[in-house]
């Protein structure tokens, strides 16, 4: 029988787990200031993540999803985007949204149950955090269609995890993007687990990137712990989309070093040895070695940076804790032009129960 089509999925890595270059690096990797900026935001993501966990454990925010181990995937992608692009995140992309100008105190408000936190100071075109799995992929496809119809030289980006690729909304978004040649990038951070379900239990596909083939868009796989590989792949995919080349699916291989959320106990389904091995390949360790060897980064600089970031995060925490609580009736507003009687009655009942203070 004749073969009517052949496909392949490429894998890209620039830095190995020891921070050693495996091939010629892209131009931006020689820019000491730019690399230092991305390294700073990777650390900021980690410091913020650690503080969020502490706040949740003390009852000052609600359930939160850790981004520990995803720092390269978040910052490398965000650094490749332009301000006019549109980001549709899920609920774990703290580093990406902070890079794009969202204040940490606003993210804390979101996780504290205050929807006013989604009225972001920065990234005004971006979508808020999306907790339903994969629906943000449809939002990104819709935004990309709008950008195309307006003739804007901009791109939409959907960020999701491996579990989202098992949802119908994911496939519907990809199919629309392929059929209409939309300027959108679907960024899948494959952290190996959808809560307790390993990726092997979710799909029979050898890669998640190959799911792009069925809808006629570009698909590739990158080392999601390699900041340089992430940014390089993101720049290429975004450039393809903006120039009319259509959508892309990029699978960034990483690992979730923490629990799925603060309501999860990952020790029940992941062996300690697996987590320990993954920790040795973590993005921050890799980038520290790279910064030391390429740019003479010192332990003194590292210590000073961490101290500076901890102080910055603490100022944002204090701003969040000092924010006046919302009025209970706010949840009833902006639903109807003329509020129906049944909703008015519910509002009167709700007023009897004040919103508790943080913690």
N, C-alpha and C positions, 0 to 999 in steps of 0.2 A: 504493500500500500504506500502511496506517496505521502511524504511528510508535508503538511500544509503550513506549519508554523513551528518555530523554535523560540524558546525563551531562556533567559538566564538571570540570576540575581547576583549582583556583585557585593562584595564586603570590603569596607574601607577602614583602615587603621593607620594612623600616623605615629602614635606613641604607644609603646608596649606598656605593660603594667609597672615597669620600672622608670617610665618617663623617657625612654630612649627612642630616638627617631628611627622609624623603620623604612622610611622613604623620604624623598625631598619634600620639605615642608612648604605649604602655601605662603604667599607673600606676607599676609598679616601676622604670621607667627614670628616674624623677625622684628616686629614693632614692640619694643620693650614696654612702652607706656600702655599700649592696647592690651597686651598680655597681662600686665599688672592689674589693669582695670578689671578684666574678666576674672582674674584670680581673686581679686578683692570681693567681687560679687558672689563668687562661689563660696567664699568663707562667710560672707554676710548671710547667704542662704542657710548655711549650716548653723551659725550662731542663732539666727532667728528661729530656726526649726527647734533647736534645743530649748530655747526659752518658751516657745509655744507649748512644748510637752510639759514643762514645769507649770505653766499657767493652767493647763488642763487638769493636771494632777491636784492642783490646789483649788479647783472649782471656779477659776476666773475666766475661763473660756469653756466652750462645750467640746464635743468630740472633734478631733482634728486629724488630718492625714499628714503623716510625716513625709518629708522630701529627702530624708537622709539617704545618700547614695545617688541622687538624681541631679546633683549640682551641675555637672558638665552638660547634661542633656538640656537643662533649663537655660543656662547662661549662654551656651554656644548658639542655640537657636535664637534666643532673644537678641543677642548681639548682631546677628545677621539681618534682623528685621529693620524696617524703616518706620518712623513715627506714623506715617499714613497707612501702614498695613493694619490689618485687623486680626487680633488674636482671640480665639475661642478656647479658653482653657477648661480643664476639668476641675478638680478640687485639690490637686497636689502641686500645682506649678508655681509655688511661692517665688522661686528665684526668677522666673521669666517675668512675672507681673511686677515684681519689685524693680527689675531692670528697666521696665517700660514706664516707670514713674509712679506706681501706686505706693502709697505710704503704708508702712507696716502696721501702723495704728488702725488703718482702715481694714486691713486683712483681719486683724484681731477682732474688730467690731463684727465682721461677718461671722467669725467663729464664736463670737459671744452672743449671737442671736439677734444682732442689730442690723437690719437690712440697709440702713443708711451707710454702712461701710462699703456697699457696692457702688456708691456715688463717688467713683474714684477721681482724685484730683488729676492724676496723669492718665494717659492712655484712654482718652474719652471715647474713642471709636471701638475699643475692645469690649468683649462680652464679659459679664460677671462669671464667677465660678459656677460650674455646672456639676451638680451632684448626680443627677440621673445619668446612667452610663451610656455614652456614645451620642447622646442627643446634640452635644455641641458640634459634632461633625456635620450634622444637617444645618446648624446655624452658620458654620463656616462656609459651607457650599452655597447657602443662600446669600451670604455677604459677598462671596466671590461673584455670584451672578449679578448682584447689584453693581459691583465695581466694574464688571465687564460692560454692562449696559450703559454706565455713565462714562465709559471710556477713560477711567482713571488708571494710571500706571501704578497700581498697588496690588497687594496680594492678601488673601485670607489664610490663616493658619489655624488648624485644629490640633490640639494636643490631647492625647488620650493614652491609656495603658493597653497592655495586651488583652485584658479582659474585654475591652470595648470592641475588639475586632471580632468577637463572637456574637455581637448584637446586630439585629436587623438594620438599625439606624445607620450603623457604620457602612454596611454594604450599599444601602440606599444612597448615602452621601457620595460614596466613591463612584457609583454608577452614574449619578447625575453629573459629577465632575468630569467623568470620561466622555459621556454623551454630548455635553455642552462645551467641552474643552475649557473648563473654568480655571481661573487663576487662584488655585488653592493648593496648600501643602497639608497633607495629613501626616502628623508627626506621632508615631507610636513608640512610646518608651516601654520596651519589653523588659519589665523588671522580674519576669519569670513566674509571678503569681498573681492571680485575680482573687484577692483575699486568700483563701486556703487552696484554691485550685491551681495546680502547676500548669504551665502553658501546654505541656504534653497532653494533659487531660482535656484541653479546650479545642484542639484542632489536630488533624492528621497532616497538616501542611508542614513541610520541612522548615519553612520560614514564614513569618507574617508578611514580609515584604512582597512575596509572590502573589498575595491577594490582589495586588494592583493589576496583574496580568489579565484577569478575567474582565476587567472594565476598561482596558485599553489605556492605562496611564503608566507613567514611569514608576518603577519600584526598585528600591535598593536597601541594603543593610549596612549599618555603620557600628563601630565600637562606641556605644553611648557613654562610656567612661572616659573617652578620649576627647577632651575639649576641642582640640584642633580638628579632629575628624568630624565632630558634630557641626562646628561652625562652617567648615568647608562644604559639607553636604547641604546644610541649610542655605548657604549663599547660592549654591548651584541650583537648588530646587526653586528658590524664590526668584532667581534670575530667569529661569525657564518659564515660570508662571507669568511674571510681569511682561515678558517679551512675546506672549501669545503661544508659548509652547505647551500649555496645558498643565494639568495637575500632576502631583507626585505623591507617593507614599514612601516615607522613610522610616525604617524600623531601626531604632537605636537600642542596642543590646546593653542592658544595665542590670542592676539588682537592687531590690528594696531592702536596705539594711535594717530598717525598723519594722514595727508592726504595720499592718495595713492601715489602721487608724488606732487611736487611743482606746477604742472599744475592742480591739483584737489582741490575741495572744499568739504570736507567730511561733512560739516554741512548741505549740501543739501539732504543728504540721511541717516544720522545717528542722532538719538536723543541725546541731550546733556547728559541726565541722563544715557544712556547706556555707553557713553564714560567715564563719571565720575566714574561709578561703576567699569569699567574695569581698570581705573587708580589706584584704590585702591588695585587691585590684581597684579599690575605691578611687574616684576621680581626684579628690583633693591630695591624696598621697602621690599620685602620678604627676599632678601639676606642680607640686612642691619640688619634686626632684627635677623636673624640667626647668623650673624657674631658677633653681640653684645652679644648675649646670650651664644654662644658656645666658642667664642675666646676672649671675652672682648674688642671687637672693640669699640673705643671711637669716640666721635664727633670731637675731635682734630685730630685723624687719618683720619677721613673722610674729614675734611676741607683741611688738608695737601695734601691728595691724589687728590682731585679735583683741587687744585691749581697746582700741579705737572702735571696733565694731560692736563690742559688748556694750560700750557706753552709748553708741548710737541706737542700738536695739532697746536699751533700757529707757532712753528718752521716749521712744515710740510706745513702749509699754505704759509709761507714766501718762502719756497723752491719751491712750486708750482708757486707762482706769479713771482718768479725770473727766471723761466725756459724760455729760448728763445722760441719764437713761432716757429712752424714748417713752412717749405716752402710749398707754395700752390701746387707746382708740386709733392710733396710727395704722394699725393693721387693717382697719375697716375702710380707710380712705383710698381713693383712686381706684375703686372697684366699679362704681356706677356713677353716671352723671347725676342721677337722682337716686339716692339710697333708698332701697325698698324697706318697708316697715319691718320685715322679719330681721333684716340686718341691723336696723336701728335698735331693735330689742336686744339683739345679741351684744351690741356695743354697750348698752346700758348695764348688762350683766357683767361684761368684762371689766368695766370701770371699778367694780368692787374688788378687783384683784390687782394690786399694784405690781409693776415690774420690779423684781428684786435687783439690788445693787450688785456690781461685780464682786463675786466671791462672798 
